Amino acid sequence: MLIVFSILFISLLFSESIFLEVDNFNIGERAFHIDLGKNYAMIADYQGTIHFIDIFTLEKTEFAQAVLPMGGAYDGEFFYVIDNYNRELLKIKNNKAQQKLVLDSKPVNIKLINGELYILGTNPNKLYIVDSNLFVKKSMNIAVHSPLIRNIGEQVFIPLFDNFQNNVFLTELLFLIPNNDTYIVNYNNIEHPIDIVGYKGVIYIVSYYNGSLYRNDFRTQPKVAQFGRYTTNIELYKDNIVGNSLMGGVYYYNLASGKSDVILENVPISDISVSPNGQYLFAISHIENKLFVIEDKKVYQTIDTYNYPIDVESPTDNIVLVLCTDSSRLQVIRYFE
């Protein structure tokens, strides 16, 4: 009830639309990413705790029975948590493990897509597709180390991230498409693929270290834009593909004109996210400790964060989550009209 009255009071103070921090949570040390599922945000820390936060009620519960949790998923009834140390997948309800699945590799990432759990593990490098009863429907060996799970709608893509080492390509493949056991082949010597988006049936790929954006055509992959260097994410935003650079800048590639643009070029950006309604683009700077709310190509608002924001997510049109790893804080920011 106090939260409701506080929000009403804040909204009366401002006549224009604005984003404001409404709460923050203490998260354990070295928490590096936010997993989203239904109405929950899940954050695992290196102290052995995974935090479940209801983004609407702002209630938090914790599960501390995993030795080294690396991520979680939520299907509306059960939480699913991967324990890297014990090589386990835990199925949790009412803060108790109802079921366990022991894996033969160390799980590092989990994502719930179309009712199935996709889990990536290392030592050995494997992908598991698991149903809600913890039955392994499929397991596949991965050619190189890859901790990333990407998707375009229900289509899953596993970037073969460590494909290039010591000036040698370790695989001729860029992405595994596990649903139909196929791959995107590397025709243009693309190094370290990290993210992928689709637009009108065309796939675009970005590489991490050199920040190049490529279009995946039939047996060709022309470079179409340069997104700085050390580019970690790309997103669709209005008529653009946007990407961030750890060296500085939020980059735009206009899909209609083929032209590129950049804003905040001198500001290192660690992550970006787009609101579900496509109105706002959110960018965080791990150096300046800022959240930039962007509309089109203009900074609409700048918000101070805690130390070293590492992940930003926009689960709804009016909620933004910022994870600040050095401060062990999760900020909850809301939009007020």
C-alpha positions as semicolon CSV with decimal commas, in nm:
position;residue;x (nm);y (nm);z (nm)
1;M;0,000;0,000;0,000
2;L;0,290;0,236;0,081
3;I;0,435;0,179;-0,267
4;V;0,100;0,267;-0,429
5;F;0,071;0,595;-0,235
6;S;0,435;0,682;-0,312
7;I;0,377;0,631;-0,685
8;L;0,062;0,844;-0,676
9;F;0,250;1,118;-0,491
10;I;0,540;1,112;-0,739
11;S;0,302;1,130;-1,036
12;L;0,142;1,443;-0,891
13;L;0,480;1,616;-0,869
14;F;0,555;1,586;-1,239
15;S;0,332;1,712;-1,516
16;E;0,540;1,559;-1,797
17;S;0,629;1,199;-1,866
18;I;0,934;1,087;-1,673
19;F;1,124;0,778;-1,557
20;L;1,201;0,751;-1,185
21;E;1,361;0,494;-0,958
22;V;1,093;0,351;-0,730
23;D;1,297;0,085;-0,550
24;N;1,627;-0,099;-0,540
25;F;1,732;-0,435;-0,405
26;N;2,049;-0,566;-0,247
27;I;2,188;-0,835;-0,476
28;G;2,489;-1,046;-0,386
29;E;2,838;-0,994;-0,520
30;R;2,932;-1,044;-0,886
31;A;2,584;-1,068;-1,029
32;F;2,620;-1,012;-1,402
33;H;2,285;-1,057;-1,572
34;I;1,908;-1,052;-1,528
35;D;1,689;-1,340;-1,639
36;L;1,324;-1,257;-1,707
37;G;1,022;-1,485;-1,687
38;K;0,657;-1,380;-1,671
39;N;0,639;-1,126;-1,387
40;Y;0,973;-1,221;-1,231
41;A;1,328;-1,099;-1,259
42;M;1,587;-1,357;-1,152
43;I;1,941;-1,262;-1,055
44;A;2,206;-1,514;-0,951
45;D;2,512;-1,404;-0,753
46;Y;2,848;-1,565;-0,682
47;Q;2,767;-1,604;-0,312
48;G;2,533;-1,893;-0,392
49;T;2,196;-1,717;-0,392
50;I;1,943;-1,659;-0,668
51;H;1,700;-1,374;-0,611
52;F;1,342;-1,387;-0,740
53;I;1,183;-1,041;-0,764
54;D;0,822;-0,980;-0,863
55;I;0,850;-0,672;-1,083
56;F;0,491;-0,566;-1,010
57;T;0,462;-0,618;-0,632
58;L;0,836;-0,568;-0,568
59;E;0,841;-0,869;-0,337
60;K;1,170;-1,059;-0,321
61;T;1,242;-1,418;-0,226
62;E;1,576;-1,596;-0,226
63;F;1,689;-1,951;-0,297
64;A;2,025;-2,047;-0,147
65;Q;2,037;-2,423;-0,195
66;A;2,245;-2,409;-0,514
67;V;2,622;-2,385;-0,466
68;L;2,691;-2,176;-0,776
69;P;2,368;-2,064;-0,947
70;M;2,426;-1,919;-1,293
71;G;2,072;-1,831;-1,404
72;G;1,703;-1,904;-1,381
73;A;1,377;-1,933;-1,570
74;Y;1,010;-1,916;-1,465
75;D;0,711;-2,070;-1,642
76;G;0,435;-1,923;-1,425
77;E;0,438;-2,211;-1,175
78;F;0,794;-2,335;-1,129
79;F;1,134;-2,172;-1,117
80;Y;1,421;-2,350;-1,289
81;V;1,775;-2,280;-1,165
82;I;2,106;-2,407;-1,300
83;D;2,383;-2,492;-1,052
84;N;2,720;-2,477;-1,223
85;Y;2,911;-2,640;-0,937
86;N;2,688;-2,946;-0,900
87;R;2,605;-2,968;-1,274
88;E;2,236;-2,963;-1,188
89;L;1,908;-2,820;-1,306
90;L;1,672;-2,757;-1,014
91;K;1,293;-2,732;-1,040
92;I;1,168;-2,510;-0,757
93;K;0,833;-2,426;-0,604
94;N;0,761;-2,256;-0,270
95;N;1,135;-2,209;-0,232
96;K;1,200;-2,585;-0,229
97;A;1,364;-2,802;-0,493
98;Q;1,092;-3,036;-0,619
99;Q;1,312;-3,218;-0,871
100;K;1,672;-3,229;-0,991
101;L;1,838;-3,319;-1,319
102;V;2,210;-3,397;-1,322
103;L;2,386;-3,289;-1,640
104;D;2,716;-3,412;-1,779
105;S;2,850;-3,060;-1,834
106;K;2,859;-2,746;-1,621
107;P;2,552;-2,530;-1,702
108;V;2,624;-2,163;-1,769
109;N;2,305;-2,029;-1,925
110;I;1,934;-2,113;-1,931
111;K;1,642;-1,973;-2,126
112;L;1,276;-2,072;-2,152
113;I;1,154;-2,048;-2,512
114;N;0,821;-2,183;-2,636
115;G;0,775;-2,398;-2,324
116;E;1,118;-2,563;-2,349
117;L;1,431;-2,503;-2,143
118;Y;1,748;-2,437;-2,342
119;I;2,061;-2,492;-2,134
120;L;2,421;-2,438;-2,239
121;G;2,702;-2,614;-2,058
122;T;3,081;-2,629;-2,070
123;N;3,336;-2,904;-2,005
124;P;3,215;-3,047;-2,237
125;N;3,047;-2,782;-2,451
126;K;2,686;-2,897;-2,491
127;L;2,333;-2,775;-2,548
128;Y;2,038;-2,940;-2,374
129;I;1,671;-2,899;-2,457
130;V;1,465;-3,000;-2,154
131;D;1,089;-3,008;-2,093
132;S;0,907;-2,895;-1,778
133;N;0,931;-3,247;-1,631
134;L;1,311;-3,227;-1,659
135;F;1,318;-3,480;-1,941
136;V;1,606;-3,420;-2,182
137;K;1,445;-3,404;-2,526
138;K;1,769;-3,338;-2,706
139;S;2,137;-3,284;-2,630
140;M;2,394;-3,164;-2,881
141;N;2,769;-3,116;-2,874
142;I;2,884;-2,761;-2,948
143;A;3,193;-2,722;-3,165
144;V;3,343;-2,440;-2,956
145;H;3,276;-2,267;-2,627
146;S;2,959;-2,056;-2,632
147;P;2,772;-1,923;-2,326
148;L;2,505;-1,741;-2,529
149;I;2,146;-1,828;-2,619
150;R;1,977;-1,599;-2,872
151;N;1,635;-1,620;-3,031
152;I;1,422;-1,456;-3,298
153;G;1,074;-1,530;-3,174
154;E;1,062;-1,905;-3,115
155;Q;1,361;-1,977;-3,339
156;V;1,673;-2,039;-3,128
157;F;2,028;-1,955;-3,235
158;I;2,348;-2,048;-3,051
159;P;2,637;-1,822;-3,159
160;L;2,962;-2,018;-3,184
161;F;3,138;-1,736;-3,007
162;D;3,492;-1,870;-2,966
163;N;3,524;-1,959;-3,333
164;F;3,857;-1,779;-3,385
165;Q;4,170;-1,821;-3,173
166;N;4,539;-1,762;-3,239
167;N;4,459;-1,641;-3,593
168;V;4,289;-1,969;-3,677
169;F;3,918;-2,044;-3,731
170;L;3,819;-2,339;-3,512
171;T;3,493;-2,395;-3,700
172;E;3,338;-2,293;-4,030
173;L;3,003;-2,238;-3,859
174;L;2,857;-1,919;-3,710
175;F;2,532;-2,024;-3,540
176;L;2,373;-2,351;-3,441
177;I;1,997;-2,368;-3,505
178;P;1,902;-2,655;-3,273
179;N;1,532;-2,679;-3,362
180;N;1,610;-2,830;-3,702
181;D;1,975;-2,937;-3,651
182;T;2,113;-2,684;-3,900
183;Y;2,375;-2,411;-3,895
184;I;2,453;-2,071;-4,038
185;V;2,779;-2,121;-4,226
186;N;3,058;-1,865;-4,203
187;Y;3,111;-1,739;-4,561
188;N;3,285;-1,410;-4,477
189;N;3,541;-1,502;-4,210
190;I;3,329;-1,344;-3,936
191;E;3,505;-1,363;-3,602
192;H;3,335;-1,406;-3,265
193;P;2,964;-1,382;-3,356
194;I;2,774;-1,259;-3,053
195;D;2,421;-1,152;-3,148
196;I;2,160;-1,185;-3,421
197;V;1,834;-1,017;-3,525
198;G;1,582;-1,084;-3,798
199;Y;1,390;-0,832;-4,010
200;K;1,142;-0,929;-4,282
201;G;1,300;-1,270;-4,317
202;V;1,658;-1,141;-4,336
203;I;1,911;-1,220;-4,063
204;Y;2,176;-0,975;-3,943
205;I;2,481;-1,075;-3,739
206;V;2,723;-0,870;-3,530
207;S;3,075;-0,967;-3,428
208;Y;3,210;-0,879;-3,084
209;Y;3,567;-0,751;-3,106
210;N;3,556;-0,563;-3,437
211;G;3,191;-0,450;-3,405
212;S;3,098;-0,525;-3,765
213;L;2,735;-0,579;-3,869
214;Y;2,673;-0,832;-4,148
215;R;2,368;-0,929;-4,351
216;N;2,324;-1,302;-4,402
217;D;2,242;-1,357;-4,770
218;F;2,256;-1,676;-4,973
219;R;2,622;-1,784;-4,954
220;T;2,732;-1,426;-4,892
221;Q;2,750;-1,213;-4,578
222;P;2,827;-0,855;-4,678
223;K;2,927;-0,609;-4,410
224;V;2,663;-0,335;-4,391
225;A;2,769;-0,121;-4,094
226;Q;3,036;-0,058;-3,834
227;F;2,915;-0,048;-3,473
228;G;3,234;0,072;-3,307
229;R;3,426;-0,208;-3,135
230;Y;3,346;-0,452;-2,858
231;T;2,978;-0,469;-2,948
232;T;2,778;-0,690;-2,715
233;N;2,417;-0,654;-2,832
234;I;2,201;-0,561;-3,127
235;E;1,828;-0,486;-3,119
236;L;1,553;-0,383;-3,358
237;Y;1,438;-0,030;-3,281
238;K;1,182;0,131;-3,509
239;D;1,336;0,117;-3,860
240;N;1,687;0,050;-3,732
241;I;1,919;-0,213;-3,602
242;V;2,089;-0,059;-3,300
243;G;2,400;-0,178;-3,120
244;N;2,618;-0,068;-2,832
245;S;2,994;-0,038;-2,806
246;L;3,200;-0,085;-2,491
247;M;3,443;0,165;-2,648
248;G;3,169;0,426;-2,686
249;G;2,847;0,489;-2,871
250;V;2,498;0,369;-2,957
251;Y;2,497;0,287;-3,327
252;Y;2,209;0,286;-3,575
253;Y;2,177;0,107;-3,908
254;N;1,867;0,220;-4,095
255;L;1,710;-0,080;-4,265
256;A;1,533;0,129;-4,529
257;S;1,814;0,363;-4,635
258;G;2,118;0,154;-4,542
259;K;2,272;0,456;-4,371
260;S;2,445;0,450;-4,033
261;D;2,447;0,697;-3,746
262;V;2,577;0,714;-3,390
263;I;2,493;0,898;-3,069
264;L;2,679;0,910;-2,736
265;E;2,992;0,827;-2,935
266;N;3,229;0,912;-2,649
267;V;3,030;0,728;-2,383
268;P;3,114;0,359;-2,328
269;I;2,787;0,161;-2,336
270;S;2,768;-0,181;-2,169
271;D;2,413;-0,282;-2,263
272;I;2,096;-0,172;-2,442
273;S;1,729;-0,270;-2,432
274;V;1,416;-0,165;-2,621
275;S;1,078;-0,115;-2,454
276;P;0,820;-0,374;-2,569
277;N;0,612;-0,105;-2,740
278;G;0,919;0,011;-2,932
279;Q;0,902;0,370;-2,809
280;Y;1,219;0,395;-2,602
281;L;1,573;0,264;-2,625
282;F;1,759;0,224;-2,296
283;A;2,139;0,234;-2,277
284;I;2,365;0,205;-1,972
285;S;2,721;0,327;-1,928
286;H;2,936;0,122;-1,693
287;I;3,196;0,401;-1,685
288;E;2,971;0,701;-1,624
289;N;2,716;0,508;-1,413
290;K;2,424;0,642;-1,614
291;L;2,105;0,515;-1,773
292;F;2,017;0,697;-2,093
293;V;1,653;0,695;-2,202
294;I;1,656;0,749;-2,578
295;E;1,367;0,834;-2,807
296;D;1,457;0,803;-3,174
297;K;1,813;0,945;-3,172
298;K;1,780;1,191;-2,886
299;V;1,849;1,138;-2,516
300;Y;1,511;1,191;-2,355
301;Q;1,635;1,155;-1,997
302;T;1,951;1,064;-1,804
303;I;1,929;0,877;-1,473
304;D;2,208;0,810;-1,226
305;T;2,273;0,444;-1,150
306;Y;2,477;0,269;-0,885
307;N;2,832;0,154;-0,960
308;Y;2,905;-0,039;-1,279
309;P;2,567;-0,103;-1,441
310;I;2,612;-0,424;-1,641
311;D;2,262;-0,524;-1,759
312;V;1,945;-0,332;-1,850
313;E;1,611;-0,495;-1,923
314;S;1,269;-0,355;-2,010
315;P;1,016;-0,629;-1,930
316;T;0,712;-0,401;-1,976
317;D;0,641;-0,064;-2,137
318;N;0,673;0,119;-1,805
319;I;0,933;-0,081;-1,610
320;V;1,311;-0,072;-1,653
321;L;1,555;-0,285;-1,453
322;V;1,923;-0,197;-1,412
323;L;2,171;-0,438;-1,251
324;C;2,477;-0,268;-1,100
325;T;2,732;-0,535;-1,022
326;D;2,992;-0,339;-0,821
327;S;2,721;-0,199;-0,592
328;S;2,531;-0,528;-0,573
329;R;2,208;-0,342;-0,651
330;L;1,910;-0,393;-0,879
331;Q;1,732;-0,068;-0,962
332;V;1,363;-0,069;-1,048
333;I;1,268;0,232;-1,260
334;R;0,912;0,317;-1,364
335;Y;0,759;0,544;-1,622
336;F;0,514;0,810;-1,504
337;E;0,283;1,008;-1,733
